[in-house]
Structures are given as structure tokens and as C-alpha cells.
């Protein structure tokens, strides 16, 4: 009877070990995709260009797939408008997979309508820019403020 319990414990230990290895492999695979979050809260077009350069170059130089999200709020929201000094670069960025998020609170405060934005299909309005930054950081995105 004692030998039976030892064999049973060995099997249980083996099963638990294999399950842990399986779960580790599963979570390692799930984390293979990385995220980059760029904050644009400045009205300076040179900083907008810097953010767009990072958004363009980071995925090219990453050894793993990289999701890029640019969040604009405050004076930086103007970057995402049709008349922005970088509007022509937004098309290239969205074509490369960059996602843009506009702060809904800033839009309301500055009286910016969705029709004023670069393209409603490429710019997603979120409730709050800072809240979106927190959400994405909690999801594992790396935060950069150019």
C-alpha cells in the first residue's frame, strides 16, 4: 500500500510539473507581441514629427511584432486634425499599422468634432487620453513621451 501511494504522488507531481510547463509556454507565447504607447500632449509640430518617426521606425527595428498606439490629448490633439502640419504623415503611419487615439475630454473642451479629425476610421476617440494610457500600460504597453 505504501508503494502505491508513492507511485500516486510521483504521478501527481509529474502532472503538476507538466501543467506548469504548459502554462508557462502558453503565457510566453501570448506575451510575444509587444506594445508601444506614444503620448503626444504638446502642440509643437517638431515633437509630433518625432513621435511619428518613432512610430515608423520602432516596428522596423524590433525583433518581435510591435503594436504602436499614439495617444493625443491637450495641445497635442491638434496633431490629429485634418489641418495639422503633419496630416500628410498620418496616412503613412496608419498604412503601417499605427493606431491613433484622440482624447474625448480634450475634444469636448476645445470644441473639436470628429469631423475635424484626420479620419474617423483611423483615429479612435477614447473617453480620456490619460485613462487610455493607464489602460494600455496595464495591458503591458511600454510608455514613451517624445
LUMMIDO-849287 format. One line per 4 residues: number of its first residue (from 1); their letters; for each residue x, y, z negated of C-alpha. Coordinates in steps of 0.25 Angstrom, whole numbers. Layout:
NUM	a	X:Y:Z  ... .
//
This chain:
1	xxxx	0:0:0  11:9:-3  18:7:11  4:10:17 .
5	xxxx	3:24:10  18:27:14  15:24:29  2:32:28 .
9	xxxx	9:44:22  20:43:33  9:43:44  3:55:37 .
13	xxxx	16:62:36  19:59:51  5:64:55  6:77:47 .
17	xxxx	20:79:53  15:77:67  3:86:65  13:97:60 .
21	xxxx	22:96:72  10:96:82  4:109:75  18:115:75 .
25	xxxx	19:112:90  5:117:93  8:131:86  21:132:92 .
29	xxxx	15:131:106  4:141:102  14:151:98  22:150:110 .
33	xxxx	14:162:116  19:175:110  12:189:110  18:203:111 .
37	xxxx	10:215:106  14:229:110  8:241:103  6:254:111 .
41	xxxx	1:265:101  10:276:107  6:286:118  20:286:124 .
45	xxxx	20:280:138  35:276:136  30:267:125  19:262:134 .
49	xxxx	29:258:144  38:251:134  26:243:129  23:239:144 .
53	xxxx	37:236:146  38:227:134  24:220:138  30:217:152 .
57	xxxx	44:212:148  41:205:135  34:193:142  44:192:153 .
61	xxxx	55:191:143  48:181:133  52:167:134  37:163:130 .
65	xxxx	24:168:134  21:182:129  7:189:127  8:204:128 .
69	xxxx	-2:214:122  -1:229:122  -10:236:112  -12:251:113 .
73	xxxx	-18:260:103  -17:274:98  -10:283:108  -5:270:115 .
77	xxxx	-19:267:120  -17:277:132  -7:267:137  -19:258:141 .
81	xxxx	-27:269:148  -29:270:163  -21:283:164  -10:278:155 .
85	xxxx	5:281:160  7:266:160  -6:262:166  1:256:178 .
89	xxxx	9:247:170  -3:241:162  -7:234:175  7:227:176 .
93	xxxx	6:223:161  -8:217:162  -3:210:174  8:204:166 .
97	xxxx	-2:199:155  0:211:145  -13:214:137  -17:228:133 .
101	xxxx	-26:231:121  -32:245:118  -35:249:104  -50:251:103 .
105	xxxx	-49:261:92  -40:270:99  -49:269:111  -60:274:103 .
109	xxxx	-52:285:96  -46:290:109  -59:288:117  -53:279:127 .
113	xxxx	-63:270:134  -60:256:140  -61:262:154  -49:271:150 .
117	xxxx	-40:259:148  -31:254:159  -40:242:162  -50:236:153 .
121	xxxx	-47:222:158  -32:224:154  -34:232:141  -42:225:130 .
125	xxxx	-48:235:120  -46:230:105  -52:235:93  -39:241:87 .
129	xxxx	-25:241:92  -19:239:79  -29:228:75  -25:221:89 .
133	xxxx	-10:222:85  -13:215:72  -21:204:78  -10:201:89 .
137	xxxx	1:201:78  -7:191:70  -8:183:83  7:183:84 .
141	xxxx	10:194:94  23:202:92  20:217:90  29:227:97 .
145	xx	27:242:97  35:248:108 .
//
